[in-house]
Amino acid sequence: MIRLSGRLRSAVIIGGQGIRARKMRTFLSMVSLFLGVLAVVAVQAAAETAKTLRLADLELHVGKDGTRQLYVPPMGDAVSTTFDTIAGKPGVAALMSYQAIIGEPKVTPINPGAAPFNNEAAYGYGPMPGSFEMQCDSSGLCRPIPVNAGDIPPKGQAIEVVLNAVAGDVRQFRPFRPVSGSWLDESGPPSFAPRLVLNKEAARGFSEHVVPAEMRMEGATANPTPRIIGVVDDGNPQPTAYARMDELRNWLPASAGTGQFGGGSLLVLLSPSAGETERLLMRRLTSAGLPGEALQVQVVDARKTIESELSIVRWIFLGMAGLVLLIGVAGILNVGLATVGERVEEFALRRAVGTPRSLLAGIVLAETLLTGLLTAAAAIGLSVVVLDVASGMFAYRFPELRDMTFPWQAGVAGVIAGLVAGLLGGAIPAARAARIPIATVMRA
């Protein structure tokens, strides 16, 4: 083992000396190999960056990997039971969606149905003459009611948003990116002026339109005056606002959580460590009359979905990069054969003084492998600089790029590509150097 280590060290030292003695030839070999290694590094870096960005986008919508999601139907006392059970518990949060209109009363909002503001015609949103609108009575029975032109209020200065009532810190599951202001603080008592955190689309609407500070929700006992305290990027194209559930409940009757006042399904988000809270919630909900089959827990596995989406594209581009890399291998092969042809007498003399054939092959392979490593280092260095410049230029459009670092997987792929290219390009020249007969030394 020691003898093998000594031969390896000798091969590396002599190979390094050969590279230093033939700088121009080494440089030409690196030039022919550089594009191939750079292509491999670029493909791997792009794939990892795309996966990171896609994962960050999915986390905003569905939550981090491992998050346990429970949809609670708004039946009976299910909503109040859920909020009472999870209150103050760590590793759990809940959201319930409502529709809210902020602005002038008795008018059609600028964006009916909480449509994005770039959808000026608002097709498919809000009531239209000749369409039907679902209305539900106190017993939960819903029926379609035809919409007449006289039933539609005139458009006015009002904005409709999806209002998410929040209990617990939902950001531990969905890492909303802060834009300005602050998030909802649940440490103090609830305010009678609901505090709202807007997403970027809702903030855009309020910056473009001046509306009165009056919020209307179906079934509310009165119209509260909201206060906007912050803006976040939640990845949602619809105008969305977030408010503390206990602050909204100040203005909603006790039956507002049963679905008859515009509330949708209640979504409960639990961490894997909140198993005891999950079991307690299940027991209380079934005791409240909810059937067990209606309570199904889903586990978020966004990374698996992303990898299956990107793997095919990655392998296609890696195959194309491999073809470019083969051109570099051919360049190293040509340079290596030419170098061995020039060093025939040197190798024959080394054989004459007792140098093993394996060491001669190792010297040639060491030169090509070192060339591959130097090329990989240059390609990785250029990729790091390009990624840093690109993230700085486009961070204002893609905030998730601000903390983007060069993926280590791309660096490993570049090193492997350089070594493989050096091995493939140096194998034939190494074999030829090892077969040089001792008698060749007589030419010198």
C-alpha positions as CSV (number, residue, x, y, z in Angstrom):
1,M,0.0,0.0,0.0
2,I,2.9,2.3,0.8
3,R,4.6,1.4,-2.4
4,L,1.4,2.2,-4.4
5,S,1.1,5.5,-2.6
6,G,4.7,6.4,-3.5
7,R,4.1,5.6,-7.2
8,L,1.0,7.7,-7.2
9,R,2.8,10.6,-5.6
10,S,5.6,10.3,-8.1
11,A,3.2,10.3,-11.0
12,V,1.4,13.4,-9.7
13,I,4.7,15.3,-9.2
14,I,6.2,14.3,-12.6
15,G,2.8,15.0,-14.3
16,G,2.7,18.5,-12.7
17,Q,6.2,19.2,-13.9
18,G,5.2,18.1,-17.4
19,I,2.3,20.6,-17.3
20,R,4.5,23.4,-16.1
21,A,7.1,22.6,-18.9
22,R,4.4,22.6,-21.6
23,K,2.2,25.5,-20.5
24,M,0.9,26.4,-24.0
25,R,-0.1,22.8,-24.8
26,T,-1.8,22.5,-21.5
27,F,-3.7,25.8,-22.1
28,L,-4.9,24.5,-25.5
29,S,-6.1,21.3,-23.9
30,M,-8.0,23.3,-21.3
31,V,-9.6,25.5,-24.0
32,S,-10.8,22.4,-25.9
33,L,-12.2,21.0,-22.7
34,F,-13.5,24.1,-21.1
35,L,-16.8,24.4,-22.9
36,G,-17.7,20.8,-22.2
37,V,-17.1,21.1,-18.5
38,L,-18.8,24.5,-18.4
39,A,-21.9,23.0,-20.1
40,V,-22.1,20.2,-17.4
41,V,-21.7,22.8,-14.6
42,A,-24.2,25.1,-16.1
43,V,-26.8,22.4,-16.6
44,Q,-26.4,21.1,-13.1
45,A,-26.4,24.6,-11.6
46,A,-29.5,25.6,-13.7
47,A,-31.3,22.4,-12.6
48,E,-30.6,23.0,-8.9
49,T,-31.5,26.6,-9.1
50,A,-34.8,25.8,-10.9
51,K,-35.5,23.2,-8.3
52,T,-34.8,25.7,-5.5
53,L,-37.0,28.4,-7.1
54,R,-39.8,25.9,-7.8
55,L,-39.6,24.5,-4.3
56,A,-39.8,28.0,-2.8
57,D,-42.8,28.7,-5.0
58,L,-44.6,25.5,-3.9
59,E,-43.8,26.1,-0.3
60,L,-45.7,29.4,-0.5
61,H,-48.8,27.6,-1.8
62,V,-48.8,24.1,-0.2
63,G,-46.3,24.3,2.6
64,K,-42.9,22.9,3.5
65,D,-42.1,19.3,3.0
66,G,-43.4,17.2,5.9
67,T,-46.3,19.6,6.7
68,R,-49.4,17.7,7.6
69,Q,-52.6,19.2,6.2
70,L,-56.1,18.6,7.6
71,Y,-59.2,20.1,5.9
72,V,-62.0,20.5,8.4
73,P,-65.5,20.9,6.9
74,P,-67.3,23.9,8.4
75,M,-70.1,21.8,9.9
76,G,-71.7,22.4,13.3
77,D,-69.2,23.5,15.9
78,A,-66.2,22.2,13.9
79,V,-64.6,25.6,13.3
80,S,-64.9,26.9,16.9
81,T,-63.7,23.5,18.2
82,T,-60.7,23.6,16.0
83,F,-59.6,27.1,17.0
84,D,-60.2,26.4,20.6
85,T,-58.1,23.2,20.4
86,I,-55.1,24.7,18.6
87,A,-55.0,28.0,20.5
88,G,-51.5,28.4,22.0
89,K,-50.3,25.1,20.8
90,P,-46.8,25.0,19.1
91,G,-46.3,23.6,15.6
92,V,-49.9,24.2,14.4
93,A,-51.7,26.9,12.5
94,A,-55.0,27.3,10.7
95,L,-56.5,29.3,7.9
96,M,-60.1,29.9,6.9
97,S,-60.9,31.8,3.7
98,Y,-63.6,34.5,3.3
99,Q,-64.5,37.0,0.7
100,A,-64.3,40.6,1.8
101,I,-64.8,43.9,0.1
102,I,-63.0,47.0,1.2
103,G,-64.2,50.4,0.1
104,E,-67.5,52.1,-0.8
105,P,-70.7,50.3,0.3
106,K,-73.3,49.0,-2.1
107,V,-71.1,49.0,-5.1
108,T,-69.6,46.4,-7.4
109,P,-65.8,46.2,-6.6
110,I,-63.2,47.1,-9.2
111,N,-62.2,43.5,-9.3
112,P,-65.3,41.3,-8.8
113,G,-64.6,38.0,-7.2
114,A,-61.1,39.1,-6.1
115,A,-59.8,38.9,-9.7
116,P,-56.2,40.0,-10.4
117,F,-56.0,43.7,-11.3
118,N,-54.5,43.0,-14.7
119,N,-57.7,41.2,-15.7
120,E,-59.5,44.4,-16.5
121,A,-62.6,42.8,-18.1
122,A,-62.8,40.5,-15.0
123,Y,-64.1,37.6,-17.2
124,G,-65.5,34.8,-15.1
125,Y,-65.7,36.8,-11.9
126,G,-68.6,38.3,-10.1
127,P,-72.3,38.2,-11.1
128,M,-73.4,38.9,-14.6
129,P,-76.8,39.4,-16.1
130,G,-78.3,36.1,-17.2
131,S,-76.0,34.1,-14.9
132,F,-77.0,32.4,-11.7
133,E,-75.7,33.0,-8.1
134,M,-75.8,30.4,-5.4
135,Q,-77.6,31.5,-2.2
136,C,-77.7,29.4,0.9
137,D,-80.3,29.6,3.7
138,S,-79.7,29.1,7.5
139,S,-80.2,25.3,7.2
140,G,-77.3,25.1,4.7
141,L,-79.6,24.4,1.7
142,C,-78.2,26.2,-1.4
143,R,-80.0,27.0,-4.7
144,P,-79.2,28.9,-7.8
145,I,-80.8,32.4,-8.1
146,P,-80.9,34.1,-11.5
147,V,-79.1,37.4,-11.7
148,N,-80.9,40.3,-13.2
149,A,-79.2,43.5,-14.5
150,G,-81.0,45.6,-11.9
151,D,-79.6,43.4,-9.1
152,I,-76.0,44.3,-9.9
153,P,-74.8,47.4,-8.1
154,P,-72.9,50.0,-10.1
155,K,-69.1,49.9,-10.0
156,G,-67.4,52.0,-7.4
157,Q,-64.3,52.5,-5.4
158,A,-64.0,49.2,-3.7
159,I,-61.6,46.3,-3.8
160,E,-62.5,42.6,-3.2
161,V,-59.9,40.4,-1.6
162,V,-59.6,36.8,-0.4
163,L,-59.5,37.2,3.3
164,N,-57.7,34.5,5.2
165,A,-58.5,34.3,8.9
166,V,-55.3,33.0,10.5
167,A,-54.7,31.3,13.9
168,G,-51.1,30.6,14.8
169,D,-48.0,31.5,12.8
170,V,-48.7,30.1,9.3
171,R,-45.2,31.3,8.2
172,Q,-43.6,28.3,9.9
173,F,-45.3,26.2,7.2
174,R,-45.6,28.7,4.3
175,P,-42.5,31.0,4.4
176,F,-44.1,34.2,3.0
177,R,-41.4,36.7,2.0
178,P,-41.8,40.0,3.7
179,V,-42.0,43.1,1.5
180,S,-42.8,45.9,4.0
181,G,-44.3,46.4,7.4
182,S,-44.8,43.5,9.8
183,W,-46.7,40.3,10.2
184,L,-49.7,39.6,12.4
185,D,-48.7,39.7,16.1
186,E,-50.9,37.3,18.1
187,S,-49.2,38.0,21.5
188,G,-51.6,40.8,22.4
189,P,-55.4,41.0,22.8
190,P,-57.6,41.1,19.6
191,S,-58.3,44.5,18.2
192,F,-61.8,45.7,17.1
193,A,-60.1,47.3,14.1
194,P,-58.9,44.2,12.2
195,R,-55.2,44.3,11.2
196,L,-54.5,43.2,7.7
197,V,-51.4,42.0,5.9
198,L,-51.8,42.2,2.2
199,N,-50.1,40.2,-0.5
200,K,-48.3,42.0,-3.4
201,E,-51.4,41.9,-5.7
202,A,-53.7,43.4,-3.1
203,A,-51.1,46.0,-2.2
204,R,-50.9,46.9,-5.9
205,G,-54.7,47.4,-6.0
206,F,-54.7,49.7,-2.9
207,S,-51.7,51.7,-4.4
208,E,-53.5,52.2,-7.7
209,H,-57.0,53.0,-6.2
210,V,-58.1,55.2,-3.4
211,V,-60.8,53.4,-1.4
212,P,-62.5,54.1,1.9
213,A,-61.4,52.1,4.9
214,E,-64.5,50.1,5.4
215,M,-64.6,46.3,5.1
216,R,-67.7,44.2,4.4
217,M,-68.0,40.5,4.9
218,E,-71.1,38.4,4.4
219,G,-72.9,37.8,7.6
220,A,-70.9,40.4,9.6
221,T,-72.8,42.2,12.4
222,A,-71.2,45.5,11.2
223,N,-68.6,46.8,8.8
224,P,-65.3,47.2,10.7
225,T,-62.5,49.6,9.8
226,P,-59.4,47.6,8.9
227,R,-55.7,48.7,9.4
228,I,-53.1,47.6,6.9
229,I,-49.9,46.8,8.8
230,G,-47.7,44.9,6.2
231,V,-47.2,43.4,2.8
232,V,-45.9,39.9,2.0
233,D,-45.2,37.9,-1.1
234,D,-47.3,34.7,-0.9
235,G,-47.0,33.7,-4.6
236,N,-50.8,34.2,-5.0
237,P,-51.9,36.1,-8.1
238,Q,-55.3,36.9,-6.5
239,P,-55.6,39.9,-4.1
240,T,-55.3,38.3,-0.7
241,A,-55.3,39.6,2.9
242,Y,-54.5,37.9,6.1
243,A,-56.1,38.8,9.5
244,R,-56.2,37.3,13.0
245,M,-59.1,35.0,13.4
246,D,-60.0,36.3,16.8
247,E,-60.2,39.8,15.4
248,L,-62.6,38.8,12.7
249,R,-64.7,36.8,15.1
250,N,-65.5,40.1,16.9
251,W,-67.6,41.0,13.9
252,L,-69.0,37.7,12.9
253,P,-71.8,35.8,14.6
254,A,-71.1,32.5,16.2
255,S,-72.6,30.7,13.2
256,A,-70.3,32.4,10.7
257,G,-68.0,29.4,10.8
258,T,-70.6,26.9,9.5
259,G,-70.2,27.9,5.9
260,Q,-73.4,29.8,5.5
261,F,-71.7,33.2,5.6
262,G,-69.1,32.8,2.9
263,G,-66.5,30.9,4.9
264,G,-64.7,28.0,3.0
265,S,-63.1,24.9,4.4
266,L,-60.8,25.3,7.4
267,L,-57.3,24.3,6.7
268,V,-55.2,23.1,9.6
269,L,-51.4,22.9,9.2
270,L,-49.4,20.7,11.6
271,S,-45.7,19.9,12.0
272,P,-44.7,16.3,12.4
273,S,-43.8,17.0,16.0
274,A,-47.4,18.1,16.8
275,G,-48.7,14.6,16.9
276,E,-50.4,15.0,20.3
277,T,-52.2,18.1,19.2
278,E,-53.3,16.3,16.0
279,R,-54.8,13.4,17.9
280,L,-56.5,15.7,20.4
281,L,-58.0,17.7,17.5
282,M,-59.3,14.5,15.8
283,R,-61.0,13.3,19.0
284,R,-62.7,16.6,19.6
285,L,-63.9,16.9,16.0
286,T,-65.4,13.4,16.0
287,S,-67.0,14.2,19.3
288,A,-68.5,17.3,17.7
289,G,-70.2,15.2,15.2
290,L,-67.9,15.1,12.2
291,P,-67.6,11.7,10.5
292,G,-64.1,10.2,10.7
293,E,-63.9,9.7,6.9
294,A,-64.3,13.5,6.4
295,L,-61.0,14.1,8.3
296,Q,-58.1,13.0,6.1
297,V,-54.6,14.2,6.8
298,Q,-52.3,14.8,3.7
299,V,-48.5,15.1,4.0
300,V,-46.8,17.7,1.8
301,D,-44.1,16.1,-0.4
302,A,-43.2,18.9,-2.8
303,R,-39.6,17.9,-3.4
304,K,-40.6,14.6,-4.8
305,T,-43.0,16.3,-7.2
306,I,-40.4,18.8,-8.4
307,E,-37.7,16.2,-8.9
308,S,-39.9,14.1,-11.1
309,E,-40.8,17.2,-13.1
310,L,-37.2,18.3,-13.6
311,S,-35.3,15.0,-13.9
312,I,-36.2,14.3,-17.5
313,V,-35.3,17.8,-18.7
314,R,-32.0,17.6,-16.7
315,W,-31.0,14.4,-18.2
316,I,-31.7,15.6,-21.7
317,F,-29.5,18.7,-21.2
318,L,-26.8,16.7,-19.5
319,G,-26.8,14.4,-22.6
320,M,-26.2,17.5,-24.8
321,A,-23.5,18.7,-22.4
322,G,-21.9,15.3,-22.6
323,L,-21.6,15.6,-26.4
324,V,-19.9,18.9,-26.0
325,L,-17.6,17.3,-23.4
326,L,-16.6,14.6,-25.8
327,I,-15.2,17.2,-28.1
328,G,-13.0,18.3,-25.3
329,V,-12.0,14.7,-24.7
330,A,-11.0,14.4,-28.3
331,G,-8.8,17.5,-27.9
332,I,-7.1,16.1,-24.9
333,L,-6.6,12.8,-26.7
334,N,-4.9,14.5,-29.7
335,V,-2.7,16.6,-27.5
336,G,-1.8,13.6,-25.3
337,L,-0.8,11.5,-28.3
338,A,1.3,14.3,-29.7
339,T,3.0,14.7,-26.3
340,V,3.8,11.0,-26.0
341,G,5.2,11.0,-29.5
342,E,7.6,13.8,-28.6
343,R,8.6,12.2,-25.3
344,V,9.4,8.6,-26.6
345,E,13.1,8.8,-25.8
346,E,12.3,10.2,-22.3
347,F,9.9,7.4,-21.5
348,A,12.3,4.8,-23.0
349,L,15.1,6.1,-20.8
350,R,12.9,5.9,-17.7
351,R,12.1,2.3,-18.6
352,A,15.8,1.6,-19.0
353,V,16.6,2.8,-15.4
354,G,13.8,0.7,-14.0
355,T,10.7,2.8,-14.1
356,P,7.6,0.5,-14.1
357,R,5.2,0.6,-17.0
358,S,2.4,1.5,-14.6
359,L,4.3,4.6,-13.4
360,L,4.8,5.7,-17.0
361,A,1.1,5.4,-17.7
362,G,0.4,7.1,-14.4
363,I,2.6,10.1,-15.4
364,V,0.5,10.6,-18.6
365,L,-2.8,10.1,-16.8
366,A,-1.7,12.5,-14.0
367,E,-1.1,15.2,-16.6
368,T,-4.5,14.8,-18.2
369,L,-6.3,14.4,-14.9
370,L,-4.6,17.6,-13.6
371,T,-5.6,19.4,-16.8
372,G,-9.2,18.2,-16.3
373,L,-9.2,19.5,-12.7
374,L,-7.7,22.9,-13.7
375,T,-10.4,23.2,-16.4
376,A,-13.1,22.2,-13.9
377,A,-11.9,24.9,-11.4
378,A,-12.0,27.5,-14.2
379,A,-15.5,26.5,-15.3
380,I,-16.8,26.5,-11.7
381,G,-15.2,29.8,-11.0
382,L,-16.8,31.4,-14.0
383,S,-20.2,29.9,-13.1
384,V,-20.0,31.3,-9.6
385,V,-19.3,34.8,-10.9
386,V,-22.1,34.6,-13.5
387,L,-24.6,33.3,-10.9
388,D,-23.7,36.1,-8.5
389,V,-24.0,38.8,-11.1
390,A,-27.3,37.3,-12.4
391,S,-28.8,37.1,-8.9
392,G,-27.9,40.7,-8.3
393,M,-29.4,41.9,-11.6
394,F,-32.7,40.0,-11.3
395,A,-33.2,40.0,-7.5
396,Y,-35.7,42.8,-7.8
397,R,-38.0,40.6,-10.0
398,F,-37.3,37.3,-8.2
399,P,-36.7,38.1,-4.5
400,E,-35.8,34.4,-3.8
401,L,-32.6,35.0,-5.8
402,R,-31.2,37.3,-3.2
403,D,-30.0,34.5,-0.9
404,M,-29.1,32.2,-3.8
405,T,-25.7,30.5,-3.6
406,F,-23.9,28.4,-6.0
407,P,-25.2,24.9,-5.7
408,W,-22.5,22.5,-4.5
409,Q,-24.0,19.7,-6.7
410,A,-22.9,21.8,-9.7
411,G,-19.3,22.0,-8.4
412,V,-19.2,18.3,-7.8
413,A,-20.6,17.6,-11.3
414,G,-17.9,19.9,-12.8
415,V,-15.1,18.1,-10.9
416,I,-16.4,14.7,-12.0
417,A,-16.7,15.9,-15.6
418,G,-13.1,17.2,-15.6
419,L,-11.8,13.9,-14.1
420,V,-13.8,11.7,-16.5
421,A,-12.6,13.8,-19.5
422,G,-9.0,13.6,-18.3
423,L,-9.3,9.9,-17.8
424,L,-10.9,9.2,-21.2
425,G,-8.6,11.6,-23.0
426,G,-5.5,10.2,-21.3
427,A,-6.2,6.5,-21.4
428,I,-4.9,5.8,-24.9
429,P,-1.8,8.0,-24.6
430,A,-1.0,6.4,-21.2
431,A,-1.3,2.9,-22.7
432,R,1.0,4.0,-25.6
433,A,3.6,5.4,-23.2
434,A,3.5,2.2,-21.2
435,R,4.2,0.1,-24.3
436,I,7.3,2.0,-25.4
437,P,10.2,-0.5,-25.6
438,I,13.5,0.1,-23.8
439,A,15.4,-0.2,-27.1
440,T,14.0,3.1,-28.2
441,V,16.5,4.8,-26.0
442,M,19.2,3.9,-28.5
443,R,17.8,6.6,-30.8
444,A,18.9,9.4,-28.4
